[in-house]
């Protein structure tokens, strides 16, 4: 089992910054239209494992399809480093884009393919 670790991350310009605590045991590569286009590789964390350090008051929200996920992007550089919504169990969650975590080598994780295109 992977070890719980706190990662820092954010957008390209640095206006949006956060910490997320996760074990990276469950990593998802979704093929829905937005994840496919932005190249998102995701881990999901509950609110108590996510801490905004800056930029939460400026992120812009984009919703599509069923409008249940808040895709949050930086208004300056446009990068979506995380999203918010509810998991299948109805509880609040954060979807953290691993490509936006500082110092994480993506070759060390094995994403599970998720067919979001047909969900």
C-alpha positions as CSV (number, residue, x, y, z in Angstrom):
1,X,0.0,0.0,0.0
2,X,1.2,3.5,-0.8
3,X,2.2,5.9,1.9
4,X,0.1,9.0,2.8
5,X,2.0,12.1,2.0
6,X,1.2,15.8,1.8
7,X,1.9,17.4,-1.6
8,X,1.9,21.0,-2.6
9,X,0.7,22.0,-6.0
10,X,-0.9,24.7,-8.0
11,X,-1.4,26.4,-11.4
12,X,1.3,27.5,-13.8
13,X,1.6,31.1,-12.7
14,X,1.5,30.3,-9.0
15,X,-1.6,32.3,-8.2
16,X,-3.5,29.1,-7.1
17,X,-1.6,27.1,-4.5
18,X,-2.7,24.2,-2.3
19,X,-1.8,21.2,-0.2
20,X,-3.3,17.8,-0.6
21,X,-2.7,14.7,1.5
22,X,-3.1,11.4,-0.3
23,X,-1.5,8.0,-0.8
24,X,-1.7,8.0,-4.6
25,X,-2.9,4.3,-4.5
26,X,-6.0,5.2,-6.4
27,X,-5.1,7.4,-9.4
28,X,-7.5,7.9,-12.3
29,X,-7.0,8.7,-16.0
30,X,-10.4,9.8,-17.2
31,X,-11.3,10.0,-20.9
32,X,-14.2,12.4,-20.6
33,X,-14.0,15.4,-23.0
34,X,-12.4,17.8,-20.5
35,X,-9.9,15.4,-18.8
36,X,-8.8,14.1,-22.2
37,X,-8.2,17.6,-23.5
38,X,-6.3,18.9,-20.4
39,X,-4.4,15.6,-19.8
40,X,-5.6,15.3,-16.3
41,X,-4.5,12.4,-14.1
42,X,-6.5,12.6,-10.9
43,X,-6.5,11.6,-7.3
44,X,-9.5,12.3,-5.1
45,X,-9.3,13.6,-1.5
46,X,-11.9,14.6,1.0
47,X,-12.1,18.3,2.2
48,X,-10.1,17.6,5.4
49,X,-7.2,16.4,3.2
50,X,-7.1,19.5,1.0
51,X,-6.0,23.0,2.1
52,X,-6.1,26.1,-0.1
53,X,-2.9,28.2,0.3
54,X,-3.8,30.9,-2.1
55,X,-6.2,31.7,-5.0
56,X,-9.4,30.0,-3.8
57,X,-11.1,33.4,-4.0
58,X,-10.1,34.0,-7.6
59,X,-10.5,30.6,-9.4
60,X,-13.1,30.6,-12.1
61,X,-15.7,27.7,-12.4
62,X,-16.5,25.8,-15.5
63,X,-19.3,23.2,-15.6
64,X,-20.6,21.0,-18.4
65,X,-22.7,17.9,-19.1
66,X,-24.5,17.1,-15.8
67,X,-23.0,20.2,-14.1
68,X,-22.0,18.3,-10.9
69,X,-18.3,19.0,-11.0
70,X,-16.8,22.4,-10.5
71,X,-13.8,22.6,-12.8
72,X,-11.7,25.4,-11.2
73,X,-9.1,27.2,-13.2
74,X,-6.8,30.1,-12.6
75,X,-8.0,33.3,-14.3
76,X,-4.5,34.3,-15.1
77,X,-2.8,31.2,-16.7
78,X,-6.0,29.1,-17.2
79,X,-4.6,25.9,-15.6
80,X,-7.1,23.6,-13.9
81,X,-5.1,22.2,-11.0
82,X,-8.1,20.9,-9.1
83,X,-11.9,20.5,-9.2
84,X,-14.6,20.1,-6.6
85,X,-17.8,18.0,-6.5
86,X,-19.4,15.1,-4.8
87,X,-18.2,11.5,-5.0
88,X,-20.5,8.6,-5.8
89,X,-21.3,8.4,-2.1
90,X,-22.6,12.0,-2.1
91,X,-19.7,13.3,0.0
92,X,-17.8,16.4,-1.0
93,X,-14.4,15.7,-2.6
94,X,-11.5,17.4,-4.4
95,X,-10.2,16.0,-7.6
96,X,-6.5,17.0,-7.7
97,X,-4.6,17.0,-11.0
98,X,-1.4,15.1,-10.4
99,X,0.3,17.0,-13.2
100,X,0.1,20.1,-11.0
101,X,1.7,18.6,-7.9
102,X,5.2,19.9,-7.2
103,X,8.0,17.4,-7.8
104,X,5.8,14.3,-8.5
105,X,7.2,12.0,-11.1
106,X,4.1,10.6,-12.9
107,X,6.0,7.5,-14.0
108,X,5.8,6.4,-10.3
109,X,2.0,6.0,-10.4
110,X,-0.2,3.7,-12.3
111,X,-3.5,5.4,-13.3
112,X,-6.7,3.4,-13.5
113,X,-8.5,4.1,-16.8
114,X,-12.0,5.5,-16.1
115,X,-14.5,5.7,-19.0
116,X,-15.9,9.1,-18.2
117,X,-16.8,9.7,-21.9
118,X,-19.7,7.2,-21.5
119,X,-20.6,7.8,-17.9
